[in-house]
Amino acid sequence: MAAQAAAAAQAAAAQAAQAEAAESWYLALLGFAEHFRTSSPPKIRLCVHCLQAVFPFKPPQRIEARTHLQLGSVLYHHTKNSEQARSHLEKAWLISQQIPQFEDVKFEAASLLSELYCQENSVDAAKPLLRKAIQISQQTPYWHCRLLFQLAQLHTLEKDLVSACDLLGVGAEYARVVGSEYTRALFLLSKGMLLLMERKLQEVHPLLTLCGQIVENWQGNPIQKESLRVFFLVLQVTHYLDAGQVKSVKPCLKQLQQCIQTISTLHDDEILPSNPADLFHWLPKEHMCVLVYLVTVMHSMQAGYLEKAQKYTDKALMQLEKLKMLDCSPILSSFQVILLEHIIMCRLVTGHKATALQEISQVCQLCQQSPRLFSNHAAQLHTLLGLYCVSVNCMDNAEAQFTTALRLTNHQELWAFIVTNLASVYIREGNRHQEVLYSLLERINPDHSFPVSSHCLRAAAFYVRGLFSFFQGRYNEAKRFLRETLKMSNAEDLNRLTACSLVLLGHIFYVLGNHRESNNMVVPAMQLASKIPDMSVQLWSSALLRGKCSSCTSSRPWPGPPGGRGCWASPAWPGIGPWPQPGTGSRSSCWSAAGTGPGRFRLHVPGGLASPGSAPAASPRGR
């Protein structure tokens, strides 16, 4: 018995010594690999060599699977060798499924591998992989929620919003069951964002009401609570702006701006939640600041506060440049493109056309760096080019750009925006496009069949009808349409439409010989245009006043504005109506890819799916 016990003790000691030796060589190689990875600049080739050196030692399955994951992650994030990265990640996924209690490696491999499949346009391979990982991760709350976010993101990129909403609903219920009200709110807010994109307003309103109650009642990390409030308010603000309700949105926008100021004063001390399902965040604090600048610019553009829009655009672009030096997140490029789209229209309105053209070129360069960004913003780019062509009186080119933009979009708000401006071009062109013009006007008839619910676009459609009636000499009809525009624009503080309508009404009264009433319209139009400032309306108003003075001091009556191609009497350019909001036209929003940090909002309503904040301690992030 004593001999057997001694032999067993010797065997155990030998195994312990072998394990200790194995651990020492493995830790040494791992330490070298991490040293090379974190060097400045990183020495990725040497890092890969150190990790590959693990396999000749024939390590245990756990070490083998983890090393395959680490190799796949390094190759995926730091090289273009996607084939080897895929091979290592597939091995990590396969081996880890055979090992019990190895969730961190198993699900990290599934998450990274599905990202790689999507990058290679192998979406059909990514979906079943994520579905299987979701199925077997139900006992691991963090990974189950993270994988649900990731699959919902994938469906969203494919524009399958119904499936994405279903998954987010499943995630919200799961988060409720595991006692995570914070992550439940993230799932519900993400679902609300998609419903807004789908225009399912009857479902959105009760959902946002529920979200508001959850956010107010949740007691937890102050930064997490405020970030939920920012997400909620961003959805509310963009919903109002998308509906063209510039005045109604002001209380929500003010709350949002106060909320981001509160977040800016909070410390970033990271406190790990006790519930692993709470280990997510929506956007980093710095990204949220840029987003609030962005929605403020959107509001200022629609309301006609162009100096304010330019001021906040400059602030946002400056902060974006700083962030992009340290962060290559795709969402930053989306923010930059949307900001530039708005500032370009500011430049055109204020008469800085050369600067606008340079910024259009900058948008093109940004979009060329990302095929998805280019696809999402191609129609907007052609629309901006069309507006520029109008501003320099190149009507044939404007028509070509607007027509191309119409072919590239199936989004109703952007379609209505383009058609409204294209109709204005045809009106200025005289009798060249009568049949097409009548067809367009019928399709955007605000009295009967207007295709969108936007208050601002509908007011703009009344303006275009009034402009058309004016050019046709039907002045009473024109006045009716323009008074409707004034009524709607005054209700929501749409200053540019108000100025345009006033000056056109003043022009009509002038043609009818009612100089006093004309003066009552033109003078406030000019004052409002100076406040915006809108160069085209100021020029139009000045010309009317000068013409009135000339007709009063001369025996010859002033002949009125020239028609046709050189007509200056169309002040609504550039851009009649509001620029369609992100997530509506482009669907590029603040979506972030779950598992990789905020990344790819194709939401364009700005906002996004949650992304993991802190990984569980056992999860080697190493990225």
C-alpha positions, 0 to 999 in steps of 0.5 A: 500500500505504501509503495502504491501511495508513493507511486501515485504521489510521484505521478501526481508530482510529475503531472504537476511539474509538467503542467507547470512547465507547460504553463511557463512556456505558454505564458512566455510565448503569450507574453511575447505575443502581447508585447509585440502586439502592443508595441509602437508601432505594432509588430504584428508579424512577430506577434503571429509567430509567437502565437503559432509557436504554441501549436508544436507543443501540442497544447491542451484543447483549451489552450489550442482553441484560445490560441486559434481565437487569438490568431484569428483576431490578430489577423482579422484586425491587423492584416488583410489575410482574411483566409488565414483569419477565417481558418483560425476562427473556424478552428476555435469555434469548432474546438471550443464547442467540445469543451464545457464551461468555455463560453468566452472563447466559444462565443467570441469566436462565433461573433468574430467569425460572423463579422468576417463572413459579412466582410467577405459578403458571405451573409448566408454563412454568418446567419446560421452561425449566429443563430446556433450561437444564440441558441446555445448561449441562453445560460450566458446572459452577456453573450446571449444579448450581444449575439442577439444585437449582432444578428439584429444588426446583420438583418438591418444591414440587409434592410430586413427590418421586420426580422431585426425588430423580432430579434430585438423584441426577443432580446428585450423579453430575455433581458427582463427575465434575467433582471436587466432593465438597462439592457431591456431599455437598449433593446426597446430603444433600438427596436423603436429606432427601426420602427421609426425607420419603417414609419410604423408610428402606431407601434412607435408611440407606445414603445417610446412611452414604455422606454421613457418610463423604464429610463426614468425608473432605472437606478444605476450607473449615472453615465449609463442612465444618462446615455439611455436618456440621450438615446431616448431623446435623440429618437424623439428629436429626430422623429419630430424633425422627420415630421418637419415639426421644427417648433414642436421639437424645441422642448425635447431638443433643449432636454437633449442638450442639457442631458449631454452637458450632464454627461460631460460633467460625469467621471468615466470611472468604470464600475462593473455591474453586478448583472453581466447582462448590463455590460453594454453601452450605446455610444461613447460619451464623445460620440454622443456629443457629436451626435447632439451637435448633429441633431442641433444642426438638423434643427437649425437648418430646418428652422432657417437659423443658418449661422447657428447651423454653421457654428455647430457644424464647425464644432462637430467637425473639429471634434470629429477630426480629433476623434478620427485621429484615435478612433477609426469607427465607421460611425464617425465617417457617417456623422461627418458625411451627414454634417457636410450634407447640411453645411453644403446647403447652408453654403448654397443658401448664403451664397458661398457656392465655391465652398459648397462645391469643395465640400461636395467633393469632400463628401465624395472622397469620404464615400469612396472610402466605404462602399456601404457609405457610398451606397447609402448616400449616393442619392443625397450626393446627386441631390446636392449636385442638383441644388448646386447646379440650380444655384449657378443657373445650370438647369439642364445639369440640375435636371440630370442630377435630380433625375439620377437621384430619383433612380437611386432612392426608394425612400419617400421623404427623400423622393418628395424632397427631390421631386419638389425641387425638380418641379421647381426646375421645370417651372423655371424652364417654361414650356419645355417639360409641361407633361412631366411637370403636370405629372410631378405636381399631381404626385405631390399634390398637398391637397389630395395625395401627398406621399409623406407626413412631413409638415415641412415637405407638405408646406413646401409642396404648397409653395411649389404649387403657388410658384407654378400658378404664379408663372401661369398667371393664375394669381388668385390660385397662387395666393391661396397656395402661398397663404397655406404655406405661410400658415403651415410655416408659421405654425412650426417656425419654418423661416425660409419657407416663410420668407420665400412665401412672403416675397412671392406674395409680394411679387404677386401683389406688385404685378396686380398693382397693389404696391402697398400690400406688396411692400407689406410682404416684401419688407418683412421677407427681406428682414427675415432673409437677412436674419437667416441669412438667405442671399437669394431671397434678399436679392429677390426682395431688393429687386422688387423694391428697386422695381417698385421705386423705378415704376414710381419715378418713371413713366414706364411701368416696371416689366416684372421679372424675366421668365425662363432660364434666367429667372431669378424669382425662385428663392426656394433654392437650394432645397425646398423643404427639409433635408431628409434625416439620416436613417430615413434617406440613408439609413446610416445612423449610429448603429454600432456593431455589437461586439466591436464597439460603436461602429456601423449606424446605417440609422441613420435616425441617429441612434444605434444598437447597443455595443458591448461596454466592458467584457466579463473579466474572463473574456480576453478582448485584446483588440 
